[in-house]
Amino acid sequence: MPEKTLPLRWRQAALRLEGTLRELTGQAPERLDQATISTCYPSRRWVAAWRVSVVFSDGGTRRVDVVATAAFPTVPVRTALVDHPDFMTWPHVESDGILCLLPNMAEYDPDDPSAVAANLLHRSVRLIEELLEGSIIERDFREEFLTYWAYKAHLKGTDFYSLVAPAPPSRLVQVWRGKGLEVVGEDAASLAQWVRRRFGDNVDTRTEV
């Protein structure tokens, strides 16, 4: 959507946001064109994006996008890690790099969208630093296990079945993938038995942890 077709309030808020990003990062944020936005985020409806570079504690420089819809500033911006690892390597990072920083019902100030954006950028940098350090990765994947597993299964276009008893303790499980299914079981033997009963003896029953 061309910016000139957006409401005056949107354009004024976008200019203030750009100024805030410049002040926060000490650099002129790169304004992405629509072709780049569509390439980076094909399933999203962002109408604008600003890209900044951040140097992290590991010495690496990573690009972070601040993205907005046509409903901005009523709907706050989001942030994305452009240089992200493969999906499911880090929690809170979606497949296109969008960062999940706040719960869906989080409150924000629609009258000060630049302050909201500044807060989200700070949260983004802090989250990425924690992910680089590593201690929160296993913990957060465990806490949101079903959510992340559903994401992974959905992206693969598979149906998910669990043969695992939903009871303590925490433990390693086995996974079998095939025939459009992803099946989790307590051990390889029980999984192999389930697969043979469903698909016959000629099916590959190899599993992985």
ABEGO torsion letter per residue (X at the ends): XBAAABBAAAAAAAAAAAAAAAAAAGBBBBBBBAAAAAAABAABABABBBBBBBBBAAGBBBBBBBBBBAAOAABBBBBBBABBBBBGABBGBBAAGBBBABBAABBBBAABAAAAAAAAAAAAAAAAAAAAAGAAAAAAAAAAAAAAAAAAAAAAGBBBBBABBBBOBBBBBBBBBEGGBBBBBABAAAAAAAAAAAAEAABBABBBX
